[in-house]
Amino acid sequence: MKTVNILDVAIHNLSIVDLLEQLTHKGGVVVTPNVDHLMKLRYDQELQSVYQQSDYRICDSKIVQYASKFLGTPIQEKISGSDLFPAFYQHNKANASIKIFLLGAQEGIAQQAQEKINQKVERNIIVDTYSPEFGFEKDEEECQRIVARIKESGATVLAVGLGAPKQEKWINKYKHQLPNIKIFLAIGATIDFEAGYKPRSPKWMSEVGLEWLHRLLSEPRRLWKRYLIESMPFFWLIFQQKIRQQSLLSRIFPKPKDVKSQDNLSLRKV
């Protein structure tokens, strides 16, 4: 698969159609880099390891897609987790081998998402759900209970909506204990969206790269620091990457010297 380098992260340059086909037939772990993820990857070594071990790193941000175009290596499509997940279950609605476990969201929200999704596809594609308490990832006994519940469910797909980087780290830590799970999806707030608990941004905002603004206005106390402080260095870092690329290209492909200057130099030597 072709990749695009954004701040030293190799993002797969796939269309959602290609991704759905590959996931369905080959399986794998999907992570969804956006600006927030890319900034966390600058200092979080565990998250770096998770990303290196993932099978699909797909662009979950119009801003990142714009950055790829600025760098001269355009990513063909933004595929957010909240777009991928419904496309995935619709793509596999008649595929009996696809059985999904939802892990995440507040108590009762995942069950609402389960009911609505199963009604849409007209079968029990979501086989079970679990909403863990805050800080559960530090309780190994609780994590083992979750692993056992996922196994007992008969699921072949695990969709985790715990927020980054918790969801990616949990998947990476426990995926080897879940041999029946063929597809792992890190989907953020998607369970809330599917349940109707939180509204998604209007489609036009998503298409122009303003989905972050909608989320900020919806949850300002929780998200202001992420979007207005922690993410801001992204733009300077992208500019620096562009400068490095241009400097490297100029060394590899130096501009030819002016012909007139070369002729004058030759005449002076004569």
C-alpha positions as a LaTeX table, in Angstrom:
\begin{tabular}{lrrr}
\hline
Residue & $x$ (\AA) & $y$ (\AA) & $z$ (\AA) \\
\hline
Met1 & 0.00 & 0.00 & 0.00 \\
Lys2 & 1.21 & 3.49 & $-0.83$ \\
Thr3 & 1.88 & 5.79 & 2.11 \\
Val4 & 2.26 & 9.54 & 2.62 \\
Asn5 & 4.71 & 10.89 & 5.19 \\
Ile6 & 3.15 & 13.46 & 7.52 \\
Leu7 & 5.44 & 14.45 & 10.42 \\
Asp8 & 7.26 & 11.10 & 10.20 \\
Val9 & 4.02 & 9.09 & 10.25 \\
Ala10 & 3.35 & 6.89 & 7.21 \\
Ile11 & $-0.36$ & 7.34 & 6.43 \\
His12 & $-1.89$ & 4.87 & 3.99 \\
Asn13 & $-3.20$ & 6.50 & 0.84 \\
Leu14 & $-6.39$ & 4.47 & 0.38 \\
Ser15 & $-9.92$ & 5.14 & $-0.75$ \\
Ile16 & $-12.68$ & 3.96 & 1.57 \\
Val17 & $-13.75$ & 1.41 & $-1.07$ \\
Asp18 & $-10.27$ & $-0.14$ & $-1.16$ \\
Leu19 & $-10.02$ & $-0.08$ & 2.62 \\
Leu20 & $-13.35$ & $-1.86$ & 3.09 \\
Glu21 & $-12.38$ & $-4.57$ & 0.62 \\
Gln22 & $-8.99$ & $-5.15$ & 2.22 \\
Leu23 & $-10.38$ & $-5.13$ & 5.75 \\
Thr24 & $-13.14$ & $-7.58$ & 4.94 \\
His25 & $-10.82$ & $-10.07$ & 3.25 \\
Lys26 & $-7.55$ & $-9.63$ & 5.16 \\
Gly27 & $-8.50$ & $-8.13$ & 8.53 \\
Gly28 & $-6.11$ & $-6.03$ & 10.58 \\
Val29 & $-5.83$ & $-3.13$ & 13.02 \\
Val30 & $-7.06$ & 0.31 & 11.95 \\
Val31 & $-5.90$ & 3.58 & 13.54 \\
Thr32 & $-7.09$ & 6.99 & 12.40 \\
Pro33 & $-4.41$ & 9.71 & 12.57 \\
Asn34 & $-5.66$ & 13.28 & 12.86 \\
Val35 & $-3.93$ & 16.45 & 14.06 \\
Asp36 & $-4.34$ & 15.51 & 17.72 \\
His37 & $-2.85$ & 12.04 & 17.16 \\
Leu38 & 0.07 & 13.41 & 15.16 \\
Met39 & 0.93 & 15.84 & 17.95 \\
Lys40 & 0.70 & 13.12 & 20.62 \\
Leu41 & 2.98 & 10.92 & 18.52 \\
Arg42 & 5.74 & 13.53 & 18.87 \\
Tyr43 & 6.35 & 12.56 & 22.50 \\
Asp44 & 4.38 & 9.36 & 23.30 \\
Gln45 & 6.72 & 6.44 & 22.58 \\
Glu46 & 4.12 & 3.81 & 23.45 \\
Leu47 & 1.71 & 5.33 & 20.93 \\
Gln48 & 4.51 & 5.39 & 18.36 \\
Ser49 & 4.96 & 1.64 & 18.87 \\
Val50 & 1.20 & 1.09 & 18.52 \\
Tyr51 & 1.17 & 2.98 & 15.23 \\
Gln52 & 4.15 & 1.04 & 13.90 \\
Gln53 & 2.36 & $-2.25$ & 14.64 \\
Ser54 & $-0.97$ & $-1.19$ & 13.10 \\
Asp55 & $-2.01$ & $-2.46$ & 9.67 \\
Tyr56 & $-3.92$ & 0.59 & 8.42 \\
Arg57 & $-3.22$ & 4.22 & 9.28 \\
Ile58 & $-5.93$ & 6.23 & 7.56 \\
Cys59 & $-6.37$ & 9.99 & 7.36 \\
Asp60 & $-9.04$ & 11.09 & 9.84 \\
Ser61 & $-8.75$ & 14.82 & 9.23 \\
Lys62 & $-9.41$ & 17.25 & 6.42 \\
Ile63 & $-6.63$ & 19.43 & 7.90 \\
Val64 & $-4.16$ & 16.55 & 7.53 \\
Gln65 & $-5.37$ & 16.01 & 3.97 \\
Tyr66 & $-4.79$ & 19.72 & 3.22 \\
Ala67 & $-1.30$ & 19.39 & 4.71 \\
Ser68 & $-0.54$ & 16.44 & 2.42 \\
Lys69 & $-1.47$ & 18.57 & $-0.61$ \\
Phe70 & 0.73 & 21.41 & 0.66 \\
Leu71 & 3.61 & 18.94 & 0.94 \\
Gly72 & 3.08 & 17.79 & $-2.65$ \\
Thr73 & 1.94 & 14.25 & $-1.75$ \\
Pro74 & $-1.86$ & 14.45 & $-1.63$ \\
Ile75 & $-3.88$ & 11.92 & 0.33 \\
Gln76 & $-6.78$ & 10.93 & $-1.91$ \\
Glu77 & $-9.50$ & 10.70 & 0.73 \\
Lys78 & $-10.29$ & 11.62 & 4.33 \\
Ile79 & $-11.69$ & 8.56 & 6.11 \\
Ser80 & $-12.75$ & 9.43 & 9.63 \\
Gly81 & $-13.64$ & 6.67 & 12.07 \\
Ser82 & $-17.19$ & 7.99 & 12.23 \\
Asp83 & $-17.48$ & 7.60 & 8.44 \\
Leu84 & $-15.63$ & 4.29 & 8.24 \\
Phe85 & $-17.65$ & 2.45 & 10.88 \\
Pro86 & $-21.12$ & 2.88 & 9.32 \\
Ala87 & $-19.65$ & 2.22 & 5.87 \\
Phe88 & $-18.09$ & $-0.96$ & 7.28 \\
Tyr89 & $-21.25$ & $-2.40$ & 8.80 \\
Gln90 & $-23.32$ & $-1.49$ & 5.73 \\
His91 & $-20.68$ & $-3.08$ & 3.49 \\
Asn92 & $-20.91$ & $-6.28$ & 5.55 \\
Lys93 & $-24.61$ & $-6.32$ & 6.41 \\
Ala94 & $-25.09$ & $-9.59$ & 4.51 \\
Asn95 & $-21.75$ & $-11.06$ & 5.60 \\
Ala96 & $-22.62$ & $-13.49$ & 8.39 \\
Ser97 & $-18.96$ & $-13.86$ & 9.38 \\
Ile98 & $-18.86$ & $-10.23$ & 10.52 \\
Lys99 & $-19.99$ & $-9.95$ & 14.14 \\
Ile100 & $-19.13$ & $-6.76$ & 15.99 \\
Phe101 & $-18.43$ & $-6.05$ & 19.67 \\
Leu102 & $-18.67$ & $-2.41$ & 20.77 \\
Leu103 & $-16.38$ & $-1.34$ & 23.62 \\
Gly104 & $-16.75$ & 2.18 & 24.97 \\
Ala105 & $-19.15$ & 5.09 & 25.56 \\
Gln106 & $-21.15$ & 5.74 & 28.73 \\
Glu107 & $-23.39$ & 3.15 & 30.35 \\
Gly108 & $-26.39$ & 2.49 & 28.13 \\
Ile109 & $-25.11$ & 4.45 & 25.12 \\
Ala110 & $-23.41$ & 1.49 & 23.44 \\
Gln111 & $-26.61$ & $-0.56$ & 23.83 \\
Gln112 & $-28.57$ & 2.20 & 22.09 \\
Ala113 & $-26.03$ & 2.16 & 19.26 \\
Gln114 & $-26.36$ & $-1.64$ & 19.09 \\
Glu115 & $-30.14$ & $-1.46$ & 18.73 \\
Lys116 & $-30.07$ & 1.23 & 16.06 \\
Ile117 & $-27.34$ & $-0.41$ & 13.98 \\
Asn118 & $-28.99$ & $-3.84$ & 14.11 \\
Gln119 & $-32.25$ & $-2.26$ & 12.96 \\
Lys120 & $-30.47$ & $-0.59$ & 10.04 \\
Val121 & $-28.82$ & $-3.76$ & 8.75 \\
Glu122 & $-31.76$ & $-6.00$ & 9.72 \\
Arg123 & $-29.67$ & $-8.54$ & 11.56 \\
Asn124 & $-27.74$ & $-8.76$ & 14.83 \\
Ile125 & $-24.42$ & $-7.61$ & 13.42 \\
Ile126 & $-23.59$ & $-6.02$ & 16.82 \\
Val127 & $-23.49$ & $-9.06$ & 19.08 \\
Asp128 & $-22.59$ & $-7.42$ & 22.39 \\
Thr129 & $-21.38$ & $-4.19$ & 24.01 \\
Tyr130 & $-19.58$ & $-3.06$ & 27.14 \\
Ser131 & $-19.11$ & 0.39 & 28.65 \\
Pro132 & $-16.17$ & 0.32 & 31.09 \\
Glu133 & $-15.77$ & 2.75 & 33.95 \\
Phe134 & $-13.23$ & 5.58 & 33.80 \\
Gly135 & $-9.71$ & 4.35 & 34.55 \\
Phe136 & $-10.55$ & 0.69 & 33.83 \\
Glu137 & $-7.40$ & 0.26 & 31.75 \\
Lys138 & $-5.33$ & 0.38 & 34.96 \\
Asp139 & $-7.29$ & $-2.54$ & 36.45 \\
Glu140 & $-5.93$ & $-5.76$ & 34.97 \\
Glu141 & $-8.71$ & $-7.90$ & 36.46 \\
Glu142 & $-11.32$ & $-5.70$ & 34.78 \\
Cys143 & $-9.44$ & $-5.86$ & 31.49 \\
Gln144 & $-9.36$ & $-9.66$ & 31.68 \\
Arg145 & $-13.11$ & $-9.71$ & 32.35 \\
Ile146 & $-13.59$ & $-7.58$ & 29.22 \\
Val147 & $-11.37$ & $-9.93$ & 27.18 \\
Ala148 & $-13.40$ & $-12.91$ & 28.40 \\
Arg149 & $-16.68$ & $-11.18$ & 27.52 \\
Ile150 & $-15.47$ & $-10.38$ & 24.02 \\
Lys151 & $-14.45$ & $-14.01$ & 23.51 \\
Glu152 & $-17.80$ & $-15.31$ & 24.79 \\
Ser153 & $-19.70$ & $-12.98$ & 22.44 \\
Gly154 & $-18.44$ & $-14.76$ & 19.34 \\
Ala155 & $-17.44$ & $-11.43$ & 17.80 \\
Thr156 & $-14.98$ & $-11.29$ & 14.91 \\
Val157 & $-14.69$ & $-7.48$ & 14.92 \\
Leu158 & $-13.85$ & $-5.24$ & 17.88 \\
Ala159 & $-14.78$ & $-1.55$ & 17.59 \\
Val160 & $-13.29$ & 0.49 & 20.44 \\
Gly161 & $-14.50$ & 4.00 & 21.23 \\
Leu162 & $-12.50$ & 5.10 & 24.26 \\
Gly163 & $-10.75$ & 8.17 & 22.88 \\
Ala164 & $-7.12$ & 8.49 & 21.82 \\
Pro165 & $-4.62$ & 7.26 & 22.78 \\
Lys166 & $-6.38$ & 4.97 & 25.28 \\
Gln167 & $-8.28$ & 2.99 & 22.63 \\
Glu168 & $-5.22$ & 2.39 & 20.44 \\
Lys169 & $-3.08$ & 1.31 & 23.40 \\
Trp170 & $-5.76$ & $-1.03$ & 24.75 \\
Ile171 & $-6.18$ & $-2.72$ & 21.38 \\
Asn172 & $-2.44$ & $-3.17$ & 20.99 \\
Lys173 & $-2.03$ & $-4.62$ & 24.48 \\
Tyr174 & $-4.86$ & $-7.16$ & 24.32 \\
Lys175 & $-5.24$ & $-8.05$ & 20.64 \\
His176 & $-3.04$ & $-11.15$ & 21.03 \\
Gln177 & $-5.47$ & $-12.48$ & 23.67 \\
Leu178 & $-8.35$ & $-12.22$ & 21.18 \\
Pro179 & $-7.55$ & $-14.71$ & 18.39 \\
Asn180 & $-11.14$ & $-14.74$ & 17.11 \\
Ile181 & $-11.07$ & $-11.00$ & 16.44 \\
Lys182 & $-9.90$ & $-10.45$ & 12.88 \\
Ile183 & $-10.57$ & $-6.70$ & 12.63 \\
Phe184 & $-9.81$ & $-4.04$ & 15.25 \\
Leu185 & $-11.23$ & $-0.55$ & 14.75 \\
Ala186 & $-10.32$ & 2.51 & 16.85 \\
Ile187 & $-13.39$ & 4.71 & 16.35 \\
Gly188 & $-13.34$ & 7.49 & 18.98 \\
Ala189 & $-16.72$ & 9.15 & 19.56 \\
Thr190 & $-18.45$ & 7.09 & 16.85 \\
Ile191 & $-20.48$ & 5.03 & 19.33 \\
Asp192 & $-21.98$ & 8.25 & 20.70 \\
Phe193 & $-22.83$ & 9.37 & 17.17 \\
Glu194 & $-24.41$ & 6.03 & 16.25 \\
Ala195 & $-26.54$ & 6.08 & 19.39 \\
Gly196 & $-27.69$ & 9.64 & 18.67 \\
Tyr197 & $-26.22$ & 10.72 & 22.03 \\
Lys198 & $-23.98$ & 13.34 & 20.39 \\
Pro199 & $-24.61$ & 15.08 & 17.07 \\
Arg200 & $-22.06$ & 14.95 & 14.28 \\
Ser201 & $-21.11$ & 18.15 & 12.53 \\
Pro202 & $-23.04$ & 19.10 & 9.38 \\
Lys203 & $-21.62$ & 17.40 & 6.31 \\
Trp204 & $-20.45$ & 20.68 & 4.78 \\
Met205 & $-18.35$ & 21.46 & 7.87 \\
Ser206 & $-16.70$ & 18.06 & 7.66 \\
Glu207 & $-16.00$ & 18.47 & 3.94 \\
Val208 & $-14.24$ & 21.84 & 4.34 \\
Gly209 & $-12.27$ & 20.89 & 7.44 \\
Leu210 & $-14.35$ & 22.52 & 10.18 \\
Glu211 & $-15.57$ & 19.42 & 12.01 \\
Trp212 & $-13.11$ & 20.27 & 14.79 \\
Leu213 & $-14.87$ & 23.63 & 15.28 \\
His214 & $-18.26$ & 21.94 & 15.63 \\
Arg215 & $-16.84$ & 19.59 & 18.26 \\
Leu216 & $-15.16$ & 22.47 & 20.07 \\
Leu217 & $-18.41$ & 24.44 & 20.23 \\
Ser218 & $-20.25$ & 21.30 & 21.38 \\
Glu219 & $-17.77$ & 20.49 & 24.18 \\
Pro220 & $-15.70$ & 23.64 & 24.83 \\
Arg221 & $-14.62$ & 22.80 & 28.40 \\
Arg222 & $-13.26$ & 19.40 & 27.38 \\
Leu223 & $-11.78$ & 20.22 & 23.99 \\
Trp224 & $-10.55$ & 23.84 & 24.07 \\
Lys225 & $-7.03$ & 22.92 & 25.14 \\
Arg226 & $-6.70$ & 20.18 & 22.51 \\
Tyr227 & $-7.76$ & 22.35 & 19.59 \\
Leu228 & $-6.58$ & 25.82 & 20.60 \\
Ile229 & $-3.25$ & 25.01 & 22.27 \\
Glu230 & $-1.98$ & 21.46 & 21.79 \\
Ser231 & $-2.77$ & 21.26 & 18.07 \\
Met232 & $-1.43$ & 24.67 & 17.04 \\
Pro233 & 2.25 & 23.61 & 16.56 \\
Phe234 & 1.06 & 21.24 & 13.80 \\
Phe235 & 1.03 & 24.02 & 11.22 \\
Trp236 & 4.56 & 25.19 & 12.00 \\
Leu237 & 5.83 & 21.60 & 11.92 \\
Ile238 & 4.22 & 21.05 & 8.50 \\
Phe239 & 5.88 & 24.23 & 7.22 \\
Gln240 & 9.23 & 22.98 & 8.54 \\
Gln241 & 8.72 & 19.64 & 6.76 \\
Lys242 & 8.04 & 21.52 & 3.52 \\
Ile243 & 11.26 & 23.53 & 3.90 \\
Arg244 & 13.25 & 20.34 & 4.56 \\
Gln245 & 11.77 & 18.71 & 1.47 \\
Gln246 & 12.67 & 21.68 & $-0.72$ \\
Ser247 & 16.20 & 21.79 & 0.71 \\
Leu248 & 16.67 & 18.07 & 0.06 \\
Leu249 & 15.37 & 18.37 & $-3.49$ \\
Ser250 & 17.68 & 21.28 & $-4.23$ \\
Arg251 & 20.67 & 19.17 & $-3.12$ \\
Ile252 & 19.59 & 16.14 & $-5.15$ \\
Phe253 & 18.60 & 18.15 & $-8.23$ \\
Pro254 & 20.72 & 21.33 & $-8.24$ \\
Lys255 & 19.68 & 24.05 & $-10.65$ \\
Pro256 & 21.89 & 24.18 & $-13.78$ \\
Lys257 & 24.31 & 27.08 & $-13.87$ \\
Asp258 & 23.53 & 30.00 & $-16.11$ \\
Val259 & 24.82 & 29.29 & $-19.67$ \\
Lys260 & 26.00 & 32.88 & $-20.23$ \\
Ser261 & 28.02 & 32.84 & $-17.02$ \\
Gln262 & 29.71 & 29.61 & $-18.10$ \\
Asp263 & 30.52 & 31.09 & $-21.55$ \\
Asn264 & 32.02 & 34.25 & $-19.99$ \\
Leu265 & 34.12 & 32.14 & $-17.67$ \\
Ser266 & 35.43 & 30.16 & $-20.63$ \\
Leu267 & 36.29 & 33.34 & $-22.55$ \\
Arg268 & 38.22 & 34.75 & $-19.58$ \\
Lys269 & 40.26 & 31.57 & $-19.38$ \\
Val270 & 41.11 & 31.86 & $-23.09$ \\
\hline
\end{tabular}
